[in-house]
Amino acid sequence: RVEQVLESSYVLAVTPELECVERPLAALRRKRSAAERSPMARPPMSRATSADDAAAEDLAGRASTSSATAPADDEYRAAQGWEATEDAARAAVVARERAAVLEPEPPGIDGFLLAPPPAVVDSKPVASKDAVAAVTKRERVSPGFDLVRIGNFSEAARFPKEIAFFHHRPTVAQIYDEAHYGRQRLVKQCCGALRDVCGVFGYDPAKVTLFYEPGSVSRFVRQKLFFNLHPVEARRDAEGLGDVRKDAFVYCYFYGLCVHKLAHFFDVVHGSRHDFFMTEYRCNYTLAFISLLARRGFDAAEVERRFADLVHREVN
């Protein structure tokens, strides 16, 4: 029976000293065969032999029981309670990220960035003016990349200043002319709307960067989200708004940008795969966005009628 159950050539047996040792199965077969051939001449069993047989019988019985009670499939099942540990681990990661202090800008960086470029002097002697060839130089700067960092903002003192804001470098003086442009006030109001919309998706607003540049689209660069505030300012000026949060445009604009840019985490290329994930985001988070609009005093049906392009189509 031991031979029929055990496929290994070794079994575990317990010696009289209560030590677990490996016994060759062939030796057990020889002992059993000799006992069956001459039962009267068999010498008294030693304690070790009796323990070997008992261990083999017990092991065989356990093997039969385990095979009879094994589940029908071998599908992996996670340990009970793993969700709580996973949630705790993710919360710890978020806490560590929030506790990280942003590295300050080096002293004098503003003067360096805003200073005129130094003149380049060619040290090579020139034989004559006729020997100098005329060179036409043209520079091309992509929209959304000629920016300087202004600082971190938040909508109120009770929130940490954790949302970075950049400004178009050639027009950076406008951010400091608050009486004429009111752009810093605009950034703070947008921080509040952004925090609300990011809460719909469960995304940390500190991981979104705001910037201002006319004519530039919002961007997804190196796994970073960059949202342009120029369309929000244009809406504010056109409607004469004192606070952009009184209008649903800023919420729909940020909602459409989140749907578009978050889908790029799955596919950076615009195509059917990217479109699929945008649809998935809308299916999963539209109800939460409607709830947000209701909490801010907007009628969802009216918002959809006025800003259907921002809610249902790709927003840049």
N, C-alpha and C positions, 0 to 999 in steps of 0.2 A: 504494500500500500504506500509506503514511503517513496518507493521508486516511481509509482504511477503519479503521485502528486508533485513531487519535487523534480524539476528539470535540472537544477544545478547539481554539480558533482560534490558539493560540500553542504553541510548543514551545521547549525550552531548547537552545541551541547553544553550542559552545565556540569562541571567537575565537582567532586565532593568538597573542594575548597571554595565552591560558589564562584568560580571564575568561568567566564564565557569564552569557549575556545572553538576552533574550527575542526570538525571531524570529517574525514573523507567518507563519502557515502559508500564507497566500495568496501571499506572496513566494516561498516554496519551490515552490508549484505553478506559478507563472509561470516560474521558472527551469527546472523540469523540462519543462514544456510546450514552451518555446523550444528546448531541447536536442533533444527528440524530433522537432520539425518540421524542423530543418536541422542534422543531426549534423555535416556537413562544415564548415558555416559557424560552428559553435559556437566561441567563443573559448576559449582554455585556461582551465580552472577555477582560480580563485584559491584560496589556502589557506583563506580564510574560507568560500567556497562548499563546498569539499570537507569542511570541518569541520562545516558545517551539515547536509549530507546524512548524514554519518557519525553525527552526534548523533541525527538523526531516526531513522535505521535502528536505532541502539542502543536508543533509547527505545521504539520500536515493538516490538522483540524482547523487551525487559524487560516491557512491558505484556502481551504474549501469554503469557510464561512465568508472570508473577504470577497471571494469570487462570486458567491451567491448574493451578497448584499451590495455589490458595486452598482453605481448608477448606470442607467441605460446608455448615457453618453458621457463623454469626457470633456464637455464644454467648461471653459474656465469661468469661475464665478468669483467676483471680488469679495474680500472679507467684509463682514458686516460692520457698518459704521465708518466705512472709508470716506463717505461724502463729508462727514463732519471734519475729518482730518484734512481733506483736500481744501475745504472752505477755509479752515484755519491757516493752512499754508499760504493760500492765495491772499488772505487778509494780511498776513505778515509781510508778503512781498509788497503789497500796496503801501503798508505802513512804512516800510523801509524806503520806498521810493519817495513818499511824501516827506520823510525826515531828511532826505538828502538836500544839502545846501547847494544852491547854484553857484558856480564858480564866478567870482566877480571879474569884471572887465579890467584889464591892466590899466594902471594910471596913465592918463594922457592919450588913450586910444581914440577919443573923439577928435582931438586936435590932429592926430595922425591921419584919420580917415577923411577929415574935411579939408585938410591942407591941399593946396595945388600940387600936382605931381612935380617932382624935381626935374630940372632940365638935364638932359643927357648930352654930355659933351664927348665928341669923338676925339680921342687922343692921337689918331693917326694923322700925319701931315697931309695936306691936300696940295697937289701941284698947282692947279689953276682952277678957276671957276668953270671953265669949259669941261673939266674932267669930272665934275660932280653931276651925277645923273639925278634928274628930278624923280622923286618917289611920292606916289599918292597913297596915303594910308587911310583905311576905313575900318572903324571899329564897330562891332556888332554885339550888343548886350541884350540877352533874352529878357523879356518882361518877367518880373517876379524874382529876379536874381540880383538886381542892383539895389540892395537894401542895407540899412544900418539898424542895429538894435537900439531901441529907445529905452527899454526896461521891462519890468514885470508889472502887471496890473491886476486889479480885482475890482468887483463892483461895489464893495463895501468894506469897511474897516474890520468887520467880523470874519472876513475870509482872508486867507493868506494871499499875498501878491505872488501868484504862481503861474499866471498866463503871460507868456512872452509876447512882446509886440515889436515889430520891425516897421520901418518907414522907408519909402522911396528916397534914395540918397540925394538926387538932384533937388528935391523939394522938401528936404528935411526941416527947413526953417519953419514950415507951416505948422508943425506939431507944437511949436513953442509960441505961436501966435494964437493963443486960446480965445482972445476976445473976437477975433475975426473968423476963425475956423471952428472952434469948439471941438477939436479932434480928440483931445484927451478925454473929455467928457463922453464923446462917442465911444471910445475904446472901453471905458468903464461900463457903460450901458450894455455894450456887446458882450462883455465878460459875463454879466448876469444872464443874458439870453443864452449864451453858449453853455453855461453851467446847467441851465434847465434842459437844453436839448441833449447834451451829453448824458445827463441823468436818464433820459429815455433809453439810451443804448447801453447804459452801464459802463460808459467810457470815461476815463479820467480827463477832465477838461485841461488839466495841467500839461497833458501830452499833445495839446493842440496849440499851434502858434498862429497868432493873428498878425497881419501885415496890411499896409496901405500902399497901393500903387494903381493909379488909373490905367485902364487898358490891359491889366494882367488878369489871368485866370487864377483861381486857387489851385494849389499844387499838392502832389503826393511825392515827396522827395526823400529817398533813403529811409523809408518806413516812417516818415514824419508827415503830419497833416498841417498844411499852411492854408489858412482861410483869409481871403482878401476882403477888407471892409469897405472898399470904395463903392460897391453897389449899395451897401447899407447907407452910406453917407449921401449918395445920390437920391435915394428914396426919402431920406430925412429932409433934404433941401427941397425936393419936389412937393412933398406933402406938408412942409412947414412944421415938422414934429419937434417938440421939445425933448421927448424921450422916445427913442426908437422902440422901446418895449411896449408902448401903447398901440403899436401897429403889429399885425401878425406877420408882416413881411420878413422881419429878421428871424423869427422862429422857423418859418418855412424855408428860408434861405439856408440856415444852418442845418436844418433837417435834411434838405436835399444834398448838401455838401457831405454830411456824415454818411448818408447812404452811398454816395458815389465814392468817396475816398476810403471808407472802411472796406468796401468791396475790393479795393486794390490790394489789400493784404493777402487776398487769395489769388489774384491774378493782376499783375501790374499792367498788362496789355488790355486795351479796349477791344472787346470781342464778345462772343456769345457766352463764354465762361464768366466774364466780368458782369455781363448783363444778368446772368442767372443769380449771382450773389447779390446784386442790387435788388432783384425781385424778392429774394429770401429776406433781406433786411426789411423791406417794406411789409412783407407778410407777417413778420414776427414782431415789429415794433410800431405799426400804425395805430393800434388801439392805445398803446401807451402815449403816443404823440397826441392823439385826440384828447386823452385825459389831461395832458399838459395844457392844451389849448383851452379846455373848459376851466381849469384852475386859474388861468390868466384872463378869463372873462371873454373869450372869443367863441363864436358859433362855428363849429367844425364845418358844417355844410356851406356856410358863407365863405369861410376861409378857402375851402376846396374850390369854390366857384371862382374866387378872385385870383388864387395863386396855384392853379392846377399844374402849370408848367414846373413850378418848384417842387411840388409834392409827388408828381407822377413821372417826371422825366429827368434826364441826366442834368445835374446842375454843375456849372463850372465857376 
